[in-house]
Amino acid sequence: MARRRISHIEGINAVNAVIAADRTLAESDAVFITAVRYLLEELAEVAPGNSVEVRVPPLGATQCIEGPRHTRGTPPNVVEISPLVWFDLAVLAEVLPLALKHVQR
């Protein structure tokens, strides 16, 4: 599992701030970047593995989902998605509610 860089509290606060901003934040705003990266970390935690790489250029990437492991070059299963679409998808796909369970620990 990848090393966590953003605490659950900081990440959830960033995600909530982006939601509250209602699309007024630019993709270059620090809070938006933190929210996107936090949701990538959460994806890696709730779906651990190395068979799929999710790329959100230029903000981050993570590997997830169990399956065949790749060690060199581009993995066979790559999803590349824009930061705004990733944020919306992650929130709608309930990555955030799964993250909230971590805070309650």
C-alpha positions in Angstrom: 0.0 0.0 0.0 1.2 3.5 -0.8 2.4 5.7 2.0 -0.3 8.2 3.0 0.8 11.8 2.6 -2.5 13.6 3.4 -4.2 13.1 6.8 -7.8 12.0 6.8 -8.9 15.2 8.5 -6.9 17.4 6.1 -8.2 15.5 3.1 -11.9 15.5 4.1 -11.7 19.2 4.9 -10.3 19.8 1.4 -12.9 17.7 -0.2 -15.7 19.5 1.7 -14.2 22.9 0.8 -14.2 22.0 -2.9 -17.8 20.8 -2.7 -18.8 24.0 -0.8 -17.0 26.2 -3.4 -19.5 24.8 -6.0 -17.1 24.9 -9.0 -15.6 28.3 -8.3 -12.1 26.9 -7.5 -9.5 26.5 -10.2 -7.7 23.2 -10.7 -4.5 25.0 -9.6 -5.9 26.0 -6.2 -4.1 24.2 -3.3 -7.3 23.0 -1.7 -8.5 21.4 -5.0 -5.1 19.7 -5.5 -5.2 18.4 -1.9 -8.7 17.0 -2.4 -7.8 15.3 -5.7 -4.7 13.7 -4.2 -6.5 12.7 -1.1 -9.2 10.9 -3.1 -6.5 9.1 -5.1 -5.0 7.9 -1.7 -8.4 6.7 -0.6 -8.9 4.8 -3.8 -5.6 3.0 -3.2 -6.7 2.2 0.3 -10.2 0.9 -0.4 -9.1 -1.0 -3.6 -5.5 -2.1 -2.9 -3.4 -3.7 -5.6 -1.2 -3.0 -8.6 -3.1 -4.1 -11.6 -4.7 -0.7 -12.6 -3.0 2.7 -12.6 -5.3 5.7 -12.3 -3.7 8.9 -13.6 -4.9 12.4 -12.9 -2.4 14.5 -14.7 -0.7 16.7 -13.6 -1.8 16.2 -10.0 -1.1 12.5 -9.2 -1.5 8.8 -9.9 -2.1 5.7 -7.9 -2.1 2.0 -8.4 -5.1 0.0 -7.2 -7.1 -3.2 -7.6 -5.6 -6.7 -7.1 -4.5 -8.6 -10.1 -1.4 -9.2 -12.2 1.4 -7.0 -11.0 3.5 -5.1 -13.5 7.0 -4.0 -12.7 8.3 -2.0 -15.6 6.9 0.5 -18.1 3.3 1.4 -18.6 0.9 -1.0 -16.9 -1.6 -2.8 -19.1 -4.6 -1.2 -17.4 -4.4 2.6 -17.3 -7.2 5.1 -16.6 -6.3 8.7 -17.3 -8.8 11.3 -16.3 -8.9 15.0 -15.8 -8.8 16.4 -12.2 -12.3 17.8 -12.2 -13.8 14.6 -13.6 -11.8 12.5 -11.2 -13.1 14.6 -8.2 -16.7 14.4 -9.4 -16.4 10.6 -10.0 -14.7 9.9 -6.7 -17.3 11.8 -4.7 -20.2 10.3 -6.6 -18.7 6.8 -6.4 -18.7 7.2 -2.7 -14.9 7.1 -2.2 -15.5 10.0 0.2 -18.0 8.2 2.4 -15.5 5.3 2.6 -12.9 7.9 3.7 -15.2 9.2 6.4 -15.1 5.8 8.1 -11.4 6.3 8.6 -12.0 9.5 10.6 -14.3 7.6 13.0 -11.5 5.1 13.8 
